[in-house]
Amino acid sequence: MEVRKMSLTAEAYNNRKWGFLPALRKILEGKRVPDSYYGLTSVHDDIFDAMIRLMEIAVLTSEYKDLIKENAASIGQEEVWRDLENLQKALEQASQFFKRKSEEIESIRFTL
């Protein structure tokens, strides 16, 4: 079952996005994310879509771990194991991305 979300107005979306960061909102709201974070074309993958998909798959995997265990033998134990390893590595890479960004932000803080 797919849950459909109600669309937010632009103002409501911006309030949700920046609500806990009011000072940064004053400085950064309206600025563009550099093109390097997006794919070369509109159909190419970008980091934002990839992170959302990765989060969804991680939650599904965690929530349905018993189902995965029950079906691993019939699907192929090695294939399921390999997919779990690939998912784990992808999550670790995403974690490293956020770690690097956290360190960059810490550096900005210390220069203030």
Rosetta blueprint (number, residue, H / E / L):
1 M L
2 E L
3 V L
4 R L
5 K L
6 M L
7 S L
8 L L
9 T L
10 A H
11 E H
12 A H
13 Y H
14 N H
15 N H
16 R H
17 K H
18 W H
19 G L
20 F L
21 L L
22 P H
23 A H
24 L H
25 R H
26 K H
27 I H
28 L H
29 E L
30 G L
31 K L
32 R L
33 V L
34 P L
35 D H
36 S H
37 Y H
38 Y L
39 G L
40 L L
41 T L
42 S L
43 V L
44 H L
45 D L
46 D L
47 I H
48 F H
49 D H
50 A H
51 M H
52 I H
53 R H
54 L H
55 M H
56 E H
57 I H
58 A H
59 V H
60 L H
61 T H
62 S H
63 E H
64 Y L
65 K H
66 D H
67 L H
68 I H
69 K H
70 E H
71 N H
72 A H
73 A H
74 S H
75 I H
76 G L
77 Q H
78 E H
79 E H
80 V H
81 W H
82 R H
83 D H
84 L H
85 E H
86 N H
87 L H
88 Q H
89 K H
90 A H
91 L H
92 E H
93 Q H
94 A H
95 S H
96 Q H
97 F H
98 F H
99 K H
100 R H
101 K H
102 S H
103 E H
104 E H
105 I H
106 E H
107 S H
108 I H
109 R H
110 F H
111 T L
112 L L
